[in-house]
Amino acid sequence: MKRETFDVNGPQADAVLAALPETMREIALLVGMDGAMKLVRQFGGTSLRIPQGKHRLGQQRYAQLAQLLGEHEMSRLAEHFRGSDAVYIPRCSSIARALRDIAIRHAFDEYTREESSNRAVAKLARMNGLCERQIWKILKG
């Protein structure tokens, strides 16, 4: 099973924010890094209409996004993008990979406190949907 969460609030948050495409940097400043990455995972590579919640369909879509991001964050996003046609949400695959790699290195350090390196690598490979060789490359990189 692939790991779908990344710690984007740690010490690397500023570096990640600086590396984001402009639109996602703007969104991250509005809804936080966690919220921005949730949008990337859910809508990356597509254009997203930010609903204002005025009409029935808009209210449903607003509620769905509020459930994903949180009510306060969705309110800020809707206010900021009021009048916009659609916002392109980039895939940010290189950043997602970098965050995954950071999480793998951190998890490896944690796991190797209680088990062997080989077991930790096998566990991380299964968790992330990668082969052991790729995990070793990440750890050495």
Helices and strands as residue ranges (DSSP letters): H 13-19, H 22-43, E 46-48, H 56-69, H 71-80, E 87-89, H 93-111, H 117-128, H 132-140
